Amino acid sequence: LPKELPPPSRDTQLSDLVLSIRHNQNMVVVHTIPGAASLLARQLDYDSEALQILGTISGDDTIFVVPEEGVTMSDLSKNISTSL
């Protein structure tokens, strides 16, 4: 098994917690370090109007992001990337 990443410290930037942001035609999926998905999903939900997000569902290290109608997934992915 790969070595587990250490937990974030107070000096960790939110962007350091993100491993990847990928999308298909319907949804954006954000992969994070273990334990960080809830924190980042909360940040995305807080900025949901500006990001045009209906909501998020998070687990331990994965976030599903549901966009508002009419938002392209590539634009949403870019917006998420710049907001975190």
N, C-alpha and C positions, 0 to 999 in steps of 0.2 A: 504494500500500500504506500502511496505517496505520503511524505511527511505532512502532518497537519499544520496549517498556518496558525500563527499565534493570534490570540484575540486582539482586537483593535485597542490602541492606547488613546489617551486624551489628545495626542498630537496627530492622530490619524485623520486625514482628509476623507470625506465621504467617497470621493472618486477612487481612493485606494481600496475601498471595500468591494468595488465592482470588478468582476472578472470578465464579463462579456455582456453585450446587449445585442440580441438578435430578434428578427421579426419574420413573420410570414404575411399573408394578406389580411389577417384578422386580428393579430395580437402581437404584442412585444413581450419578449421574455428576457428578464435581467437575471444573470447568474452572479452571485456574490460569494464572498468568503463565508464559511460556515458561521451561522449565528447572526449575520448582518442583514438578512432579507427584511425582517420586520422593521428595523430602524429605517432602512431606505424606503420601504413601502410607505411608511408613515410620512416621510418627507415628500414623496410623490403625491400622496393623498392630500397633504397640506397645500401643495401647489397645483391641485387638480384643475382648477379653472384656467389658469395660465397655460398649463400643459395640454389642455383639452382631453383630460382623462375622466372616464366615468368612475373608475375605481381600480383597486389592485387586490390581488390575493397573494399572500406570501407564505412560504414555508420557512425552513431553516436557511436555505441558501439559494432559493429561487423565487422570483416575483413574476406573476402574470399581470400584465397591464392591459386593461380594456379601454380602448379609445372612444371618444365621442364620435358620432356619425360624421362622415365626411373628412376625417383626418387621415392622411396617408401614413402608413406605417414607417416609411423612411423618414418623414418629417418628425413623427413622434419619437422615433429612436434618437434622432439628432437632438431634439429638445430635452429628452431625458438625459442624454449624455452631457449636455451643457449645464443642466440644472443640478447634477450630483457632483 
